[in-house]
Amino acid sequence: MRGQDFLRLTPRQKEILTLVAEGWTNRAIARHLGISPKTVGAHLTNIYRILHVSNRAAAVKRFLRSRSERGSYSCSKTDG
């Protein structure tokens, strides 16, 4: 995996990817964040492009692999 890829994600994209990795649906993410499911889908499309993957499962796999390589990966709002 390209290490710089995750650095290119916006805070909102990191937040959405974290929720996807936790098993949330697009509809649940949309409700939680106060955005439309179509907006969640647009964010995911951009995440896939940045991470060079073609689907949700591959994005989560890269996210989890990166997280284990770095020891931790958080995108909580308290992370500066």
N, C-alpha and C positions, 0 to 999 in steps of 0.2 A: 504494500500500500504506500502511496505517496504521503509522507508525513505532513506535508504542507497543506494537503487537501482540507483537513479539519479546520485549519487556521483561516481558510477562505469562507467558512460558513458564518452567516450572521448570527447574532445572539438568538433571534427568533427561530432560525433554522436549527440551531443546536437544541433549543427547547423542544421543537417539534420532533426532531430525531430521537431525543431522549424519551419522549412520550411514546413514540412508535416502538422503540426498543422495549418499553415496559408493557407493550401489548395493546395500547389504546387504538381505537378505530379513528378514522378521519372525522367522523361525526362527533365522537366524544372529545377529540382534541379541539374541534371547532367550538363546541359548547364551552369547554373549559377556558379557552383563550378569547372568546367573544368575537370570533371571526367565522366566515362561512366555510362549509366543507370544500367548496371550490378553491378558496384561498389556501386551505391546508394542502389540497392537491397541487396547487401551483408551487407552493414551497417545496413539496416533496419532489416535484419534477426538477426544480433547481438543485435540490440536494443530490439527486441521482446524477445530474450532469456534473456537479462539482466533484463528487466522489467517484465518477467514472463507473457507475453501476446502472443497471436497467430496471431494478425493481426493489420493493420494500425489503424483502428478505436479504438481498445482497447488501443493501445499505445498513441494515441492522448488524449483519455479520461483520462488516468493516468497522462499524461503530464499536462493537464489543471487542473485536481484536485490538483496535487502537486503544481502547480503554484499558485492556489488560496489559498492553505493552507500556502504557504510561503510568500504570498503577491506579489511576482514577481519572474520570472525566466527568466534570459537572458543568452544568449550565444554569445553575440556580441564579436567581436575581441578586443574591448576595455576593456573587463572584466578581464584583467590581464592574 
